[in-house]
Each structure stands twice: as structure tokens, then as C-alpha cells.
């Protein structure tokens, strides 16, 4: 009888330990769910320390500040074919997007494909795309050559990775060519997210798409025509507007036809 | 300043300049190194002397090509000048010296031999009127160039049937 009582007591204690272990495991699971943002119960009950830990995993970020990111150096290196290539980021009016990619990273694969067809990305007008891999000392040129289509410059330069302090691939740097300064840098897991970040940078710069501070001599005929159309539309002049089809001289110089100030026709005279 | 180096040619690029030094794949025969330098983005698919690029130059831009010829040019009168020009003057530039006349632009071309290699240096200014302010940029580029003897002479390959 005494032996039976001892055995039963031991079994009860063992079961108690098992139940305590299960409860603790359950609590751990609930805490983990809380940390992932799908927990049950009152989130306010979580402690300050727990709140700090419970921040969702950091998504790739994009920092934007021309004042803090500073001037961007020229990217110089070699091409996969062994030629030399340098890309200045301060000699054009538009953005230059430097995409620091690797031949082996799976996340980079989508960017290799998308960035080498920049016309399909609807980037801000004048944006130049260049892909930068590490140099031949860290990358296999034949692998890079296999990925490169020749449609955008591909430069292999470990020095550029060091100068731009690239933490890993994929990593992107957006440079404003007019100022030669970096206006944004960071990582983006998807092409769409990268494009959003670029457009946001364009918006923050306060210069609408398609406007240029450089002389229009750089642009070809259709681009100049598109610019003129855009300026006219911003002024409220749309296709078919009568002002586009003057019939008389008065339509062109409505203030310069009076007998007293038409002698010189200058702006000051017309303004009177 | 960024430095690029390939095929026995090096350039320490002045500010705003970018460049490339390459050998164009030859469909027939042998091709030789070409260096292209510009103060504007150089498209990848332009001609050796800038066709396809000079049309998009702004008035403050400069484009230059260092073009190497084959060894058969060595010793000829055209390449008798030893060494690249030390500097160019605004008078060296003229609209009529452009390989392709584009209104407003100006150009010059010099032939010379350096390090046992025959070259021509061709430069285009975006504006002939502004040549006084643009030529110093060209001279800065010229002084930054470095040419070393070809390590191995390119093989003489004549066109032939496979």
C-alpha cells in the first residue's frame, strides 16, 4: 500500500512537471506571436523592454538627405570584357542610379533583368542606370559578362564599393547629377519598391519629371518637343488652343499695336 | 580624381570627365585600343570618333577620342610627330575640322606616335564660341593621359576563309 502511494505521488509530480513545461512552452509561443504582431490579449500589457524587442523586423531602408550623404565620387573600374570604364555622376542633369549588384545573389537576379531595360521602368526622365559589381578580385568576370546585356554600363570596381560604403548587395545609390550629391541610398527587396523610392526622391527634389537645368542642346528634337508640350500644358495651353494659331500680328503682340508705343515694340513699351 | 587604365593607356580623369578605354571586337582583321573621354554621359553604342554622342553635347561639353592605328602606320609621314601634343590652343579648333559638321561645334585632330604606337587625338568642343574656356579642359585631359608601349604586338591576322 505504501509502495502504491509512493508510485502515485511520483507519477503526479512527474505529470505536474510536464504540465508546467507545457504551460511555459505555451507562454513562449504566445510571446513570440505578440512579437510578430499577431498575438492575443492586451498588447499594452507588454513591458517596455518587450516593446523594444517586439519591433517588426526592419525592412530595407532608404535614406534621403543630400546634406548628410555628401558628394558622390566617380565610379571607375573595368568592364567584364577587361576594358576600362569610368562613370561620372556629376556631369548630367538627371539622376544617376548606381546599382551595386552581385552575380551570385538571388535577390539581385530581378534587378539584373529589370535595370538593363530601363525604358520599361518609367524612371524619371534623364535618369541614367549603371550597374556596379565588385572588381575581378571578388567577382568572376565571365559570370558578370553572362548577366550583362550591354544595354547599361556594367563596371566592376571594388574601390567603388568601398567609396560608397556598400554593406552588401543589392544596394542602390541615387545621385543628383546637377549637384553631384547623393540624394538617396539603401536597399530595396523589389524593383517596384526601388522605383517608388526614386520617384519619391524626384518629388522631394522639387523638380518635376522631364525638366532640365541643362541647356536644351543636349536633347534631341522629340525630347525638346515633349518639353515644349509639357511647358505649354502647365501654362494651360492645350492642343487646339487659339493662341497657337495666330491670325494677325495683334494676336502675337496684343499690347504693342497702339499708335503711341508701337514704334519700338519693346516689352516696356508694351507693358504701358 | 578617378583613374582608368587598360590596353596600355591610362587617364586620370579631370573633374566632370568620364571615359572608357576599350578594344572594339573586330569582325575582320585586328582592332586597336580606343579611349573616349567626355564631360557628359558616354553612351555605350557610339562610334569610335563620337558619332551618336556629339549630337547630344551641350555647349559647355567636351568630347575626345584617343584612337590607336595599326603598326603599319608607324614611320609614315602622318604619324611623324613624336609624342602627343603638349597643349592645344583655341586657334587649333575650327568648325571645319569636325568629322561631322554640327552647327556651333568645333574640333581638332592630331596624329602622333608615342611609346611606339601610332595614335590620333580628336577633340570636339560643344561650342566654338566658348573655345577659350573649353580648351583648357582638353589640355587638362591630354596631360592626364599616359601611354605605355604595347606589351605584346597584336598578331597580324589577314582576312581569310574558315
Boltz contact constraints between the chains, C-beta under 6 A:
constraints:
  - contact:
      token1: [A, 74]
      token2: [B, 2]
      max_distance: 6.0
  - contact:
      token1: [A, 76]
      token2: [B, 2]
      max_distance: 6.0
  - contact:
      token1: [A, 76]
      token2: [B, 4]
      max_distance: 6.0
  - contact:
      token1: [A, 83]
      token2: [B, 6]
      max_distance: 6.0
  - contact:
      token1: [A, 83]
      token2: [B, 22]
      max_distance: 6.0
  - contact:
      token1: [A, 84]
      token2: [B, 4]
      max_distance: 6.0
  - contact:
      token1: [A, 84]
      token2: [B, 5]
      max_distance: 6.0
  - contact:
      token1: [A, 84]
      token2: [B, 6]
      max_distance: 6.0
  - contact:
      token1: [A, 84]
      token2: [B, 21]
      max_distance: 6.0
  - contact:
      token1: [A, 85]
      token2: [B, 20]
      max_distance: 6.0
  - contact:
      token1: [A, 86]
      token2: [B, 2]
      max_distance: 6.0
  - contact:
      token1: [A, 86]
      token2: [B, 4]
      max_distance: 6.0
  - contact:
      token1: [A, 86]
      token2: [B, 13]
      max_distance: 6.0
  - contact:
      token1: [A, 86]
      token2: [B, 18]
      max_distance: 6.0
  - contact:
      token1: [A, 86]
      token2: [B, 19]
      max_distance: 6.0
  - contact:
      token1: [A, 87]
      token2: [B, 18]
      max_distance: 6.0
  - contact:
      token1: [A, 88]
      token2: [B, 18]
      max_distance: 6.0
  - contact:
      token1: [A, 91]
      token2: [B, 16]
      max_distance: 6.0
  - contact:
      token1: [A, 91]
      token2: [B, 39]
      max_distance: 6.0
  - contact:
      token1: [A, 91]
      token2: [B, 40]
      max_distance: 6.0
  - contact:
      token1: [A, 92]
      token2: [B, 41]
      max_distance: 6.0
  - contact:
      token1: [A, 128]
      token2: [B, 41]
      max_distance: 6.0
  - contact:
      token1: [A, 214]
      token2: [B, 58]
      max_distance: 6.0
  - contact:
      token1: [A, 215]
      token2: [B, 58]
      max_distance: 6.0
  - contact:
      token1: [A, 215]
      token2: [B, 59]
      max_distance: 6.0
  - contact:
      token1: [A, 217]
      token2: [B, 58]
      max_distance: 6.0
  - contact:
      token1: [A, 217]
      token2: [B, 59]
      max_distance: 6.0
  - contact:
      token1: [A, 218]
      token2: [B, 56]
      max_distance: 6.0
  - contact:
      token1: [A, 218]
      token2: [B, 58]
      max_distance: 6.0
